[in-house]
Amino acid sequence: MAIVALALSPAAEPGSWLEIVQCPELDADSLRAHTLVELGGLDPEGDATVRCEEDVFVVRVQNVKGAISTRKLSQIGEVPERYLALELAELIASARYAPAASAPAATPLRNPPPVAAPRAPAPARRGWTALSARVELTGKPTLLTGGGSLALGGRVWRYLSLRARLTGLGGGRSLGEDRVRVGALWGSAAALASVDAGPVAVHAGAGARVGGVWMRGVPRESGLAGLQHGGLTWGPFGAVGVLAPLGRRLAFVADLDVGYTLRAVRGTQGGALVLSYAGVWAGLTLGLGVMFGR
């Protein structure tokens, strides 16, 4: 309630003391409100400007005596308003007691505002692509498979991300005297709720996947012929994951998926069921990714 009250006070009216230049990703009302909270009720004196340059915010405060303070801050996270509010409040508080300028300074040059300013700040977007190792448990009897995956994802709205993934898996197990080898190729898509916990993005959501499964019997006794089976299948799944930066662009990616294969792909030998690729499955993905965009 304190943020709402301060944001509606006369000092927080648009254009009264804070100007935002070429920063469409910033929520101006949220930045003003958080700054007033950090000032503890003090009315801002003079004026402040926040300008976006490549990978930095330039914060400039000029008090009523003409003294100017400037600070450059790295652009961090997807919701930078709270981070900027702390720095902006500190500059405004210190500028209140700064001495008057010794001589009239020339009016600083400012970048002109865009001719057609958007009505609302554009939402921040961040994408990623990742190459990962993957293991899955599935089938009846349970089968452990391993392989790799290539994923492409991106934040399309403030709290919504989309992800597409191509996965290849292979594995096998002994059943009695014979062995079964399994290969699978999956394509999947998921919609994920995305929340930032500091620099780390946490995802949770649901999706579906479709793919082909191939099985081949490998008999141990000579003179017996192995049989090969295959088919297409699909099913829904739930997903949770994290995207943790390891630098400016590199990131660690981890995902856990749990789903249900709706259509069984069955392998048989001699009229008897050998392996059924169906039912509940779980997959773990660990890998490295590259982030792009803001």
C-alpha positions in Angstrom: 0.0 0.0 0.0 2.9 2.3 0.6 4.1 2.0 -3.0 0.5 2.8 -4.3 0.2 5.8 -2.0 3.5 7.3 -3.0 3.0 6.6 -6.6 -0.3 8.6 -6.5 1.2 11.6 -4.6 1.8 14.9 -6.5 5.6 14.4 -6.6 5.1 11.2 -8.5 3.1 12.7 -11.4 4.6 11.9 -14.8 7.2 14.5 -15.8 7.3 16.1 -12.4 10.9 15.1 -11.5 11.9 11.9 -13.4 12.6 11.6 -17.2 13.2 8.3 -18.9 15.0 8.5 -22.3 15.1 5.7 -24.8 14.3 2.9 -22.3 11.1 1.3 -23.6 11.8 -1.8 -21.5 11.5 0.2 -18.2 8.2 0.5 -16.4 8.3 4.3 -15.6 5.4 4.2 -13.0 7.0 1.3 -11.1 10.4 3.0 -11.1 9.0 6.3 -9.7 7.0 4.4 -7.0 10.0 2.3 -5.8 12.3 5.4 -5.7 9.8 7.3 -3.5 9.6 4.4 -1.1 13.4 4.2 -0.9 13.5 8.0 -0.2 11.3 7.4 2.9 8.8 10.1 2.1 11.3 12.8 1.1 10.1 15.0 -1.8 12.6 14.8 -4.7 14.2 18.2 -5.3 15.5 19.1 -8.7 15.2 16.6 -11.5 16.5 13.2 -12.5 17.1 11.5 -15.9 17.6 7.8 -16.7 19.0 7.1 -20.2 19.6 3.7 -21.8 22.9 3.2 -23.6 24.5 -0.1 -24.8 24.3 -2.5 -21.8 24.3 0.4 -19.2 21.8 2.8 -17.6 23.1 6.4 -17.3 21.5 8.0 -14.2 21.8 11.9 -13.8 20.5 14.0 -10.9 20.5 17.8 -10.8 19.5 19.5 -7.5 17.8 22.9 -7.1 21.3 24.5 -6.6 22.5 23.4 -10.0 24.9 20.6 -8.8 24.9 17.5 -11.1 25.6 13.9 -10.2 25.9 11.2 -12.8 26.3 7.4 -12.4 26.5 4.5 -14.9 25.0 1.2 -14.0 25.1 -2.2 -15.7 21.8 -3.6 -16.9 21.0 -6.5 -14.7 18.0 -8.9 -14.7 14.7 -8.8 -16.3 13.0 -6.4 -13.9 15.6 -3.6 -13.2 13.2 -1.0 -11.7 13.9 -2.0 -8.1 17.7 -2.1 -8.7 17.6 1.4 -10.4 15.4 2.8 -7.6 18.0 2.1 -5.0 20.7 3.9 -6.9 18.4 6.7 -7.9 17.3 7.3 -4.4 20.9 7.4 -3.2 21.9 10.0 -5.8 18.8 12.2 -5.0 19.5 12.0 -1.2 23.1 13.0 -1.6 22.3 15.8 -4.2 20.1 17.4 -1.5 23.2 18.5 0.4 25.5 19.0 -2.5 27.0 22.6 -2.8 25.8 25.0 -5.5 27.4 24.9 -8.9 30.4 27.4 -9.0 29.3 28.7 -12.4 26.3 28.3 -14.7 26.8 25.3 -16.8 25.8 24.9 -20.3 22.5 23.0 -20.8 23.5 19.3 -21.2 22.7 17.7 -24.5 20.1 15.1 -24.2 19.0 12.6 -26.7 15.6 13.7 -28.1 12.7 11.4 -27.3 11.4 9.2 -30.1 8.9 10.9 -32.5 6.3 8.2 -32.0 6.7 7.0 -28.4 5.0 3.8 -27.5 1.9 4.1 -25.2 3.3 1.5 -22.9 6.8 0.1 -22.2 7.7 -2.9 -24.3 8.1 -6.1 -22.3 11.6 -7.4 -21.9 12.5 -10.5 -23.9 15.2 -13.0 -23.4 15.9 -16.1 -25.5 18.2 -19.0 -25.2 19.5 -22.0 -27.1 21.0 -25.0 -25.4 22.8 -28.3 -26.2 22.3 -30.8 -23.4 22.8 -34.4 -22.3 19.6 -36.3 -21.4 18.6 -39.5 -19.6 15.1 -41.0 -19.5 13.3 -43.8 -17.6 10.4 -45.3 -19.4 8.8 -48.5 -20.7 7.5 -51.7 -19.2 9.7 -53.3 -18.0 11.5 -50.0 -17.1 14.2 -49.0 -19.6 17.0 -46.5 -19.1 17.9 -44.5 -22.2 20.4 -41.7 -22.8 21.2 -39.2 -25.5 21.2 -35.5 -26.2 18.9 -32.7 -27.0 18.9 -29.3 -28.8 16.5 -26.7 -27.3 15.4 -23.2 -28.4 13.4 -21.0 -26.0 12.5 -17.4 -25.4 10.4 -15.2 -23.2 7.5 -13.9 -25.2 5.8 -11.9 -22.4 6.8 -10.8 -18.9 6.1 -14.1 -17.2 5.6 -16.5 -20.2 8.3 -18.4 -22.2 8.0 -20.9 -25.0 10.4 -23.8 -25.6 10.9 -26.2 -28.5 13.2 -29.3 -28.2 14.6 -32.0 -30.4 15.7 -35.1 -28.5 17.5 -38.3 -29.6 17.8 -41.3 -27.2 19.1 -44.8 -27.3 19.3 -47.7 -24.9 18.8 -51.4 -24.2 18.4 -54.1 -21.6 18.5 -57.9 -21.3 15.2 -59.7 -21.0 15.8 -63.4 -20.3 18.3 -64.8 -22.7 17.9 -62.1 -25.3 18.6 -58.4 -25.5 16.4 -55.5 -26.7 17.9 -52.3 -28.2 15.7 -49.2 -28.4 16.1 -45.9 -30.2 13.8 -42.9 -30.1 13.6 -39.4 -31.7 11.3 -36.8 -30.1 10.1 -33.4 -31.0 8.5 -31.4 -28.1 7.0 -28.0 -27.3 6.1 -26.4 -24.0 4.7 -23.2 -22.5 6.5 -22.2 -19.3 5.8 -19.7 -16.6 9.1 -17.8 -16.1 10.1 -16.1 -12.8 13.4 -14.4 -12.1 15.1 -15.3 -8.8 17.9 -12.7 -9.1 19.9 -13.5 -12.3 18.5 -17.1 -12.4 15.3 -17.7 -14.4 13.0 -20.5 -13.1 10.6 -22.2 -15.5 7.5 -24.3 -14.8 4.8 -25.4 -17.3 3.5 -28.1 -19.5 3.7 -29.3 -23.1 3.5 -32.2 -25.4 5.8 -34.3 -27.5 5.6 -36.6 -30.5 8.2 -39.0 -31.9 9.2 -42.3 -33.3 10.4 -45.4 -31.3 12.3 -48.3 -32.8 13.1 -51.7 -31.1 15.2 -54.5 -32.2 15.7 -57.9 -30.6 19.2 -59.2 -30.4 19.1 -63.0 -29.6 22.1 -64.5 -27.9 21.7 -68.0 -29.4 23.0 -68.5 -32.9 20.4 -69.3 -35.5 17.7 -67.2 -34.0 16.5 -64.1 -35.9 16.0 -60.8 -34.1 12.7 -58.9 -34.8 12.4 -55.2 -35.4 9.4 -53.1 -34.4 8.7 -49.4 -34.5 5.9 -46.8 -34.4 4.9 -43.2 -33.7 3.6 -42.1 -30.3 2.8 -39.0 -28.4 1.8 -37.6 -25.0 1.7 -34.6 -22.6 4.3 -33.7 -20.0 5.0 -31.3 -17.2 8.3 -29.5 -16.9 10.4 -27.5 -14.4 13.8 -26.0 -15.0 16.4 -23.3 -14.4 18.5 -21.1 -16.6 21.5 -19.8 -14.6 24.0 -17.3 -16.2 27.7 -18.3 -16.2 28.8 -15.0 -17.7 27.4 -12.4 -20.0 25.9 -14.8 -22.5 26.8 -18.4 -21.4 24.3 -20.2 -19.1 23.8 -23.5 -17.3 20.5 -25.2 -18.2 18.7 -27.9 -16.2 15.3 -29.4 -16.9 13.1 -32.1 -15.3 10.2 -33.4 -17.4 7.6 -36.0 -16.3 5.0 -37.2 -18.8 2.7 -40.0 -20.1 3.1 -41.8 -23.4 -0.5 -42.3 -24.6 0.1 -44.7 -27.5 2.2 -47.8 -26.8 4.9 -49.0 -29.1 5.3 -52.7 -28.4 8.0 -55.1 -29.2 7.2 -58.8 -29.5 9.1 -62.0 -30.2 7.5 -65.4 -30.8 4.1 -63.9 -30.2 5.0 -62.8 -26.7 5.3 -59.2 -25.5 9.0 -58.2 -24.9 8.9 -54.5 -24.2 6.1 -51.9 -24.2 7.2 -48.2 -24.7 4.2 -46.6 -22.9 2.9 -45.1 -19.7 4.7 -42.8 -17.3 8.2 -41.5 -18.1 10.7 -39.1 -16.6 13.6 -37.2 -18.2 16.5 -35.2 -16.8 18.4 -32.7 -19.0 21.7 -31.0 -18.1 23.7 -28.8 -20.5 25.1 -25.4 -21.5 23.3 -22.7 -23.4 23.8 -19.3 -24.9 21.4 -16.4 -24.0 20.5 -13.6 -26.5 18.5 -10.4 -26.2 17.8 -8.5 -23.1 
